[in-house]
Amino acid sequence: MEHNGIGDFIETARCAVFLEHRRCPRHCGALLTGKEAARHLANECPNREDICPYGCGDRFFGYEIDDGGEHPPVCPMNLALASVEAALEASAVKEYRLALENVYAERDRARARFKSRGERDPGPVFATPDCQKRVRGVEAEGLNLLTRARRASKERLQWVIAMAALGPGDGTAASQVPPGAARYWDTMDVSKEFTRSSRPWDMSAPILDPLLQTLQDARICGADSKLRRKAEALLFMAVRRCLQAALATEVDRGDAVRESLRIADEAMKICELEDPGDLPDFCALAEKEVLRTTLRSLESTCKEFHQAVKDGDIELVKWLLDREKANPSITDPETGIPPLVMAAKAGDVAMCELLLDRGADVDARCSSDGTSSLHWACHSRTFRVVRLLLERRANPRLQDKRGHDPLVKLVRRAFLNPADACALSWHRQESHLLAGPKLEAGSGFMTIEAAKVAAESCDSVGFSVHAFVPGAEWSDECFHISLHGPGCASAVQASKVETEDDPSDLVWSHVDPAWTSFLKVKNDPAHDVSTLLAVGADPCAEDLKGLTALHHHLLTAPGGGCLACVSALLRGGADVNHRDNGSHQATPFIIVIQSKRTDLVSLMLKAAWPPPDVDCKAPDGTCALALATNLGAREIADMLRKAGASDWADAELRLGSRTIFSYDTRKPPVNN
């Protein structure tokens, strides 16, 4: 080769080295040229150590996370997202909400895994861009699913209300003829027909099943509250007539009343917005007919029982329940408060658990204001009571006499920190040993609960338990506990693996079948809001003034709202464009502009669905952009302009004394 100078000679030598074949330095056996080495070591080498691309936050070797590896089928984040996608494919709104909440819980666990290895905390985001993109995709599809479900539920509610208002019919062919259009719409308003007395065929009214099924679907997706109230009123009337007919029948009265009670219980669980009125009294009469019980007539121990619940005397309450057969659901005759509500107001978890174990009605309400035990637990933010009530199937959508549900009671506060005694949660990982350095001060033989207390009181990422049988239940037995602090990603030596290049090479891993680890996970400040939404709380439910949970949070929380709480409500499907019909007459989007919360405006523009109406009006008629400009919120005004907002107002053009043209300044009248 001819060289024209020393520069050409150096360039030729560099190219020769760049194209020279060499073995992979990680001993995977691959032959690489210099130009292939960087790509191979970063993305292709099976012996590379990398963060899980699915977002669980763990580190694995390349052969474990590549296609066909062992980790993808068992990755908790991949499984959680697969559950969300399966729920979307099945158009299951309830399952979608539960699965999405599990995804965000797994995100917090991924952050804890980063901290346990001493790596930088990525913050409240997902660990990898691919995971972030996948989550945003399923959230967008989920919001579309909620919109479709609400639209379909509204149509179904309109149909079933009209059919219910026509009456059950008398079994003849003429009564089953579909109504005409005029009669159909006339029946949308409650008429005198609903107050008629019961008839024998009310026990098998064909409208009961459609009403129950439609309301069940409507409460899951959060359909129109006005239609739901009307449908619930119709259902209560139909159930009341069914009970009256069953109590009046002379043929198989016991079976008829038992079946009517089943329908009434199902209706009471489904209906959340409308007051049942005297339906519980009819249920009490039916229970006496079927069960021949005398619990409600026991006045001798009633006063002592309620006083014992107020005092938190568990032993006395047990004695009264066992020996005197006190009714755990009977309300206090002086205050009208059920025993479970008393215990929930006091935050007494043990008393609540005892009453629920003895059959107390988890949804029993106070006669004065219509609040339930879940209302009071959320009001005082005693999350352990909230969690217990939800585990016992408490209804998170029940509304009191002001139209407030438990979610409204919960969000009327600042969410600077998680709920008391719930700042941390524990994630159990079988066959894992935490990789951080061992903390000798807190390690030793102790119970699992004692290890949790020790780990919470020091700067540790969790603890590992030796010889803890995988799959076994936690117990009070002592185990060998090893507390760990933050550490590097590959701090645990596993076993030697002989390779053809160097038999002394070591493979490092934190997987060890002899250990079970408990990872300390920091809860989100609004974790209880997410929990309520995951079990079916409706963020779009309105109170009697038309205010939603998002309205209540922005209007009552200190500082004009908390970013974590608003984010959780938006993930649950809260509507930022809903305008209340009370004294405020504002949408949540206008409220955050009025309070000049730049972070909340940015969050709503990015995450809200349907998207915020950037041209909406304030209560005084000012458009959103003009409102932000008048308040001096320049950053908010710039964001609104980028989102397509315009400065507009309603105007009038007078021609003479009688001719007035009203127009929008965005579309002024054109001279013809």
Secondary structure, DSSP 8 states (H G I E B T S, - for coil): ----SHHHHHHHHHHHHHT--EE-TTSS--EE-HHHHHHIIIII-TT-EEE-TTSS--EEEHHHHSTT-SSGGG-HHHHHHHHHHHHHHTT-HHHHHHHHHHHHHHHHHHHHHHHHTT-----SS-SSHHHHHHHHHHHHHHHHHHHHHHHHHHHHHHHHHHHHHT----SSTGGGS---HHHHHHTTS--GGGG----GGGGG-TTHHHHHHHHHHHHHHT--HHHHHHHHHHHHHHHHHHHHHHHH--SSHHHHHHHHHHHHHHHHHH--SS--TTHHHHHHHHHHHHH---GGG--TTHHHHHHHHHHT-HHHHHHHHHTS---TT---TTT---HHHHHHHHT-HHHHHHHHHTT--TT-B-TTT--BHHHHHHHHT-HHHHHHHHHTT--TT---TTS--HHHHHHSS--SS--TT-SEEEEEEEEE---S-EEEEEEEEE-HHHHHHHHHTTT-SEEEEET--TT----SS-EEEEEE-S--TT--EEEE---SS-TT-EEE-SEEEEEEEEEEEE--TTHHHHHHHHTT--TT---TTS--HHHHHHHHSGGG--HHHHHHHHHTT--TT---SSSS---HHHHHHHTT-HHHHHHHHHH-SS---TT-B-TTS-BHHHHHHHHT-HHHHHHHHHTT-----EEEEEETTTEEEEEETTS-----
